[in-house]
Amino acid sequence: MNLGKLLLAGCAIVLCTGLDRTDIPYSYQASVEANTTTAVPTSDNKASEIQSLFTPAEPLAGSYLSARFAQARHDWEQANSFLDQLVTSGVSDPTVLRRAMILSMGSGNHERAIQLAQRIITVDPESQNSVAQVFLIMDAISKEKYDQASQLILKTPKDEMTQFIGPVLESWTKAGLGKLEVTRLQENPLQLYHAILIADYLQQPDQVKKLLEHFANSDGMAIGENERIADLYAYTGRTDRALELYEALQKEWPGDRDLSDKIKKVRDGKGKEVFQSIKSPRYGLGLAFFDIAKVLYQEFNDESARVLASMAIYLNPDITEAKFLLAYIAIRHERFEEAITYYQAIGEGDKFYLDARRNIADAYESMERYDDALKILKSLSEEKKDIESQIKIGDIFRRQDAFEKSVEAYTRAEKMMDGGKVTERYWHLLYVRGMSYERAGNWEAAEKDLMAALEFKPEQPYILNYLGYAWADRGENLDKAQSMIRKAVSLRPEDGYITDSLGWVLYRIGKYKAAVPELERAVSLLPYDPVINDHLGDAYWRVGRKMEAKFQWERAKNHSEDPELKDKLDQKLAKGLSEEPANTLAGVPSPEPLESSSEPKKE
């Protein structure tokens, strides 16, 4: 782990210290212990269940315990409400105040968080609470009180959090005073990027170019940073380098519309438009907090990510990406209604409005509210002429095994395109429609679509896998099918489904010994997948390893929810396999296509 990651980890630890669920104020410990056996909610997080934690004898302890349980269920708004009852009742315990402050910020109650930060510092001026100090510095910067922010920075205790955030806070504060002081922003790519933003804000182009070269050659560069470097090269007139980086990124993120748009702008001589200068220090600091939040989210440190994303929104209410990040965190914990609330806060004039509406439809689908999902998507398709939404309609039908309806929806999307013909930008439509045709029994149409998709994306592993698999299933083009699937495995060696495809095709053509190691590897990648375990059991049986075969079949049965597959497994466990292998290839699931992702790009 590099220095930046170490400092970031320390930052997260300090930020979440006030949220440690085992940290109970001493005065409440006896009451909490007495109530614990009856306090645990038994179903989904609902206010009525958590309210049952109150006891007439110890209402304050009940509020504290209720807040902890609400937070454990990722309901920060409810947790904040319970804890605020303690604070408004006059409780001044440092643990309670700190927790209430962080929960207030993380739940979007920004002003309350600032008030509590001030209270913590006022009650104990010598407090070594770096989080409270950072909140107050942030508030001062938001009000353009840069001298006040500078004084607060001097009083901030030194710990892992301020070691990482401190240089960014200090440099943006100095920028507010018209000073370029970025010597401390050299430890990692994130800091270097903000040094460039500050130099640009202060209109020092020579410094921008100098810092850009340092940024471009820094160690520990994540792939996402290359897009920022490309943006800056385009902005500073280095169009050759910008295009080189954009085109390399397109191979990593095929079909990314933003990249396509940026390439077009650079080629049209509008390179400056791909980069947006920071308007004020508060916006710059807001972006810094969002950048940190994004990395923490990718490291599965959701609580700290949530707080920092909320801090970003406090400084810049228009930072839509932070609202998306809060929604992603909610979805990760299956809080779909909360995610929908974040998406609904994104207005129609925002460039991410359509993405937000589509993501609401995704959330509804996850909640099995299919009619609500389809209603949104149909509205976007008809009123906004949004092709992606029309494709998503097909996806919903396909995932419900309504293959004929999905084909109709995909074909309608094709007709919405220029000239009524699929272009490379929408290659994935051909792939998913080909899947639907194949599952609906129309192989001729399926093969045509899959071949057309492969022409657009000859290195796309999922197309190679699906088409090769389908050919093998039909006993057609077996050599080519095997070659295509081997290529797919080389492109996605950690994908268990593709590895299973290779093993099963080898089995299908009678190469049982060669199939075994491939299927063993597939099981190691997806140990609980019943179909893959079933395949390995079949291969073991064919090579004479019958006890191991029965073990795999039993394991497959234990993890399967498919009655038809369970019946087949029962027959195998009772009688083994016949002398001639049955054609069991049909119906084996293949990996889902690469659809438009709701997640941020992997850094």
N, C-alpha and C positions, 0 to 999 in steps of 0.2 A: 504494500500500500504506500503510495507516495505521500509527501508531506501535506499536500492539500487535502487528501482524503483523511489523514490522521487528524488534522485540525478541524475538519468538518465533522468528523465523528465526535470529537470533543465538544464542539459547539452543540450538537444534538443532545449529548449527555447532560450538559449544563442546562439547556433549555427545558429538558424533560424532568429534571430533578424535582421540580415543583409539582410534577404529575405522577410521582411514584405512588402506585396504588397500595403499597405496603406502609406508606408514611402516614401514620395516624397521630393527630395531636394527642399528647399524653392525657389531657383532661377528658378525652372522649374514649380512651381505650377500653375501659371497663364496660361502658355502655355498648360500644360497638361489638365487643366479644359476646355480650349477653344477647344481642339481637341477631348475630350472624346466622344462627341455625334456622331462623324463620324469614330471613331477609332475601334469600336468593330468588330472583324472578325465574319462572320456569318456561316462559315462551318469549315471543318477540318483544322487543323493547317498547313498552307502552307506559305512558305516564301513570295510568291507574295502578299498574303493577308496582311501579317503583314507589308510588305514594304510600303503599302498604308498609313501607319500612319505617314510617313515622310511629313513634310511641308517645303516648301522653306524658309519660314520666320523663323522657329524655328527648324532647323534640329537636334539640340542636344536634345531638349525636345522630339522630335519625336523618336529619338533613344532610349531614356529612356523609353518612353511609350511603344514602340514596344517590348523592352526587357521584360517589365512587362507582356504584353499580351502573349508573347511566353512562359514565365515561367508559367503563369497561365494555359497554355495548355500543360505543362510538357515537352516542347521542350527546354531543357536546352542548347543544343548546339546553337540553334538559338538565345536564350536569351543572351547567352555569347557573341555571335558575335555582336549583336547590342550594348551591353554595352561596349564592347571593343573598339568600334568606339569612344565612349565618352572619354575613358581613353587615347587612342592614340592621341586624339585631344588636350590633355593637361588638361582635367578636373581633378581637385584634390579634389572635394567635398568628404568628408569622407563617406557619405552614398553610393555614386556611387562606390568608391574604394572598400568598404567592400563588397557590392553586387557583383561587378565584380570578386573579389577574390574568393568568395564562389561559384559563378557560374562557374568560371574557374575550380576549383577543382572538382565540381560535374559533369561537362561535360567531365572530363578526360584530361583537359589541365593543367596538374600538374605543369609544369615548369612556366607557366604564373601565376598560383596561388601563387607560391613561390615568384616570382618577385613582384607581387602586395603586398604580405604580407610584404616584405622588404621595399617597397615604403611607405606603411602605417606607419611603424615604423620609417622610415627615416624622413618623412614629419613631423611627430608628435611623437618625442621620448617618450613623457609622455602619449601617447595614452594608454587607458585601453582596448585595443583590444586583448582579450585573444585568439580569433581564429587565428589572425595573428601570435601571439607568438607560438601557438601550431604548426602551419604550419612550422615555422622556426625551432622549436625544432625537428620536424619530419624530416625535410630536413637535419639537422646536424647529426641526428642518422643514416640516410640513407647513409651518407658519412663517417660514423664511427668517427665523430668529437664529441666524448663524453664529453670532457671538455667544448667545446663550448655549447653543449646542456645543460650541468649542469648550466652554467652561464645564459643561456636564461630562464631556469626554475626558477631561483631566481628572475628574472625580471617579470615573468608572473603574471598578476593581479589575485586576488582570486575571483572567482565567481562560480556559480553552475557547469559550464562546467569543470573548472580546479579542482573543488572539487572531481569530479568523475574520470576524465581522469588523473589528476595530479599524483596520486600515481603510476599509471601504467607507465606513462612517466618517472617518477623519478626512479622507480625500474629497468626498462629496461636500462636506461642510466647508472645507477650504475653497472649493470651487464656487460655493455660494458667496464667498468673500472675494472672488475674483483671482484666486491664487491657484497655480498649478503645482501641487505637491503630491507626486505619485511615486516617490522613491520606495515607499513601503508596499506598493502594489506590484510585487515582482515574484511572489512565491508560487503562484499557480495560474493557469489560463484564465480562470474567472476574474482574478484580480487584474491581470494584464488587460483583459477586455475592457474592464471599467476604467483603467488608466487611459485607454484610447478614447472612450466615450467622454471622459473629462476633458482631455486635450481638444477634442472636437467641440465640446460645449464652450470652451474658452477660445475657440477659433484660432487654434495653433496647428495648422496643417502639417508643418514640418515635423512636429512632435508626433502627430498622428502616424505619419509614414514611418518614423523611426520606431515607435512602439509596435506598429503593425509587424515589422520584420521580426522583432523579438517575440511577439505573440505567435506568429506563424511557425517559428522554429523552437518553441518551448516544448519541454518534455511533458509526458502524461496527457497528451492531447486526445480528447474524446472525439469520436467521429462527428458529433453534432457541432463541435467548435469549428470544423472545416467550413461549414456553411457561413458562419460569421466571418471567417477569414475571407471567404470568397466575396461576401457582401462588401467588406471593407476594400478589397482590391478593386471591385467595380466602382465603388464610391470615389476612390483616389485615382482612377484612370488606368489601373492595371488590368484591362479587360482580358488580356491573354491568360493571365493567371486565374482570374475569376472564372472564365469559361472552363479552364482545365479542371478546376476544383468542382464546379457545378456538374460537369459531365461525369466525373468520377463518383460523385454522390448519387447521381441518377442510377448507377449500377447497384448501389446499396439500397436505394429507396425507389424502386421502379414504379412509375405512375404517379410520382409526387407532383402535384399541380403547381405548387409554389416554385419548385425548382424549374419547371418548364416555363413558367411566367418570367422568372428572373433571367433565364437564358435568353428569352425573346427580347426582354428589355435591353440587356447588354448588347446583343447583336444589332438592335435598332438604335444604338447610341444613347440610350437612356439609363446608363449604369448607375448614375447618382440616385435614381429612384428606388433602388433595391435596399438602400440603407436609410434609416430614419434617425436623424440627430435627436439627442435628448433635449427637451425644452427647458427643464429646470432640475436642480439637484434633487428635489423630492421625487421626480419621476426616475431619475438615475438610481437613487437609493431603492426605490420601489422595484425596479428591474433587478437590482442586485439581490434583494430578498427573494424575489421569484426564482432567480437562477439557483440560489441555494436550496430553496424549497423543492425545485425540480430534481436536483441531485439526491436530496434526502428521500424523496418519493421513490426514486429508482433504487435506492438502497433499502426500501421498505421501512423507513423510519417515518411513519405516517403522522404521528402526533407532532413532531417538530416541523414536518413539512406543512402541516395544516396551519400552525401558528405563523410561520414565515410567509405563507401565501396570503394569509389574512393581513399581515403587516404590509405586504406589497399593495393590496387593495386599498388599505387605509391611505397610503401615500399617493396612489394613482388609481382612483375608482374605475378608470377606463382600461385597466390592464386585464383584458379578457382572458388571456392565457392562464392567469391565476385562478379565475373562476372555473375554468375547465379543470385545472389541477385539483381544486377542492371537490369538484364533481367526480373526478377519477378516484380520489380517496374514498368518497362515499360509496361508489360502486364496488370498490375493492372489498368493502365490508358489507356489501349487499344492502346498502341503505339507498334504495333506488328513488324513493320519494324525495329524499334530501338532495340527491344528484339532480333531479328534475328541477328543483327550486333554483339551484345554481344556474342551470341552463336557461331557465325562464327569465333570469335577470339580464340576459344578453339581448339587447334590443335589435330591431329589424335593420337599423342603419349600420350595425356592426358587420365588418367583413366576415366574421365567423358565425353570423346568424344562422345560415343554412346548416353548418356543421352542428350547431347547438340543437336545432330542431330535429335533425336526423338522430342525434344522440338521445334526445328525449324518446324518440320512437324505439331506439335500442333498449332504453330502460324499461319502457312499457312491455317490450317483447320479453325481457328478462323476468318481468312480473307476470307473464302469461296474459297480459292484457292486449291481446292481438288486435282487437278491433280498434282500440285507441291508437296503437302503433300504426296501423294501416290508414287510419283517418288522417293522421299528421302527414304521412308520406304521400298519400293521394293529393292532399292539399298542396304540398310543395311541388309535386309533379305537374299538377294542372294549373296552379296559379303562378308558380315561379319557373315553370318549364325546367325543373331540376332533374336532370338525367340520373344522377346518383340516387335520388329518392325513389325513382321508378325502378332502378335496379334493386334497391333494398326491399321493395315490395315483392319482387321475385324471390329474394333471399328468404323472406319470412315464409312464403309458401313452400319453398324448397325444404326448409328446415322442419316443416310440418308434413313432409312427404306428399304434398299436393303438387306433384311434378308438372302436370298439365297446366295448372294455373300459373306455376312459376315460369314455364316456357312462354305463356301468353304475356306475362308481365315483362320478361326480358325482351321479347320481340317488340313490345310497345316502346321500350327504352331505345331499341335500335332505330325505330322509326323516328324518334325525336332527334336523332343525330343528323348532322349536315349530310344531305344527300341520302339519308335513310340507310347509311352503311357504317358499320363499326370501324373505327379508326384505332390506331395503336394505343391511344390514350385510354381506351376502354376495352383493352384486350381481355380483361378479366370477365367481361360479360360473355364472351365466347366460351370461356372456360366453364363458368357456372351454368350457362344454358346447355352446354355439351353434357355436363353432369346430369342435368334434369332430363334431357332427351334420353340419355342412356338408362336412367332409372325408370323412365316412362316406357321403355321398350322400343324406342325409335333409334336403333343403332346407326342407321345411315346418316341421319341428321346429327347425331351425337359426334360421330367420327369427323364429319365435315367441320363442325364448330371447333373441336379439339385440335384438328390439324391446322385450322386457320389461326387459332390462338398460338400454336407452336411456331407458326411462321413469324408472328410478331415477337415472340419471346422464346427463342430456341434454347435458352439456358434456364428456363423457368422450371424448377424441380418438380413442382406439383402437377404441372401439365405433363411433363415427361412421365411421371409416376402414374398418373391416372390413365393416360392413353396406353402406355405400355402394359399396365395392369389389365385394362379392358381387352386389349388384343390377346393377352395370354389367357384370359378367361374364355375367350371365344376360340382359342386354339389357332389364332391367326398371327402371322408375322412373329413367330416365337423368338427367333434370333434377334430381330430388331427390338422386340419388346424387352428382352433381357438386357440388351445394350442400353436402352433408354433408361431403364430402372437403375442400372448400375451407375449411369451418369447422374441420375437424381440423387442416389445415395452419396456420391462423391461431392455433390453440391450441398447436401443437407445431411451430413453424417450423424448428427445427433437427433434426427427425426425418426422416432420409433416406427411410425406407420410406413414410411418409405422403406426402411430397412426390412420391415415385415413383408412388404410387397416383393422385394427381391428374394427373400427366403421362400415365399409361397410360390413364386413363379418357378424357382428351381425345383421345388417339390412337385409342382404341376407337370413339369416335363420329365419327372422321374429321377432327378438328381438329388436323392434323399440325403446322402452324406454331405453334399455341398450345402444343402438347405439348412441343416442343423445349426452350424455356427452362426449363420445369418439370423435365424429365428431366435437363437439364444441371446444374441445381441439385442434384438428387438425387444425381447422380454426384459432385458436389463434396463432398457430405456423407458419402457412402459410396463412395469411389473404387474399392474393390476388390470390390464386390459384383457377382458375375457376372450376375445377373438384371437389375439396374438398368442395367448397361452394355449388355446385350443389348437392353433396351427403347430406350435412346438410339440404338443402332445402327439399330433398326427405324425410328425416327422420322426420323433423318438420311436413310435411304434414301428414305422417302416424300416428303421435300422436295427430293430431288435431290442431296443431299450424299453421294454413294456412296463416295468414298474414305474419308471420315470414318466412314461406317457400317461399312465393313470393319475399320477400325482398332478401333472399339468392340467389334465381334464377336470380333476376335482377342484383345482384352484380356479380354473375358468368358470366352473359352475358356481362356486362361492361368490364370485365377483360379477356374475351376470344377472341382469334384470330382464332378459329377453326369454320369454317362455319357450319359444321355438328352439333357440340355441340350447336351453337347458334340457329339453327333451332329447335333442341329438347327443348331448353330452352323457345323459343317462344311458342311452343305447350304447355309446362307446365304452362307458365304464362297465357295462354288463357283458358286452360281447366283443369289444375290441373293434378293429377295422376289418373289412372284407379283404380278400386277396387283391382285388382290383380297386385302385383308388377311385373314390367317388368324386365327381366334379363339384367340389364345395367352394369354388372360388367366388362364385357370384354372390353379391350382397355384402362382401366384406367392406367395411368402411374405409374410405380413403381420407387423407387430410383435408380439412376445410380449405377453401381458396383464400388467397390473399385479398381480403376485402378492405375497404377503406377503414383504417384503424381509428378508434376513438382515443387511443393512447398517444402521449407525446412521443416524439422520436427518441429512440434510445441514444443516450449520450455515450 
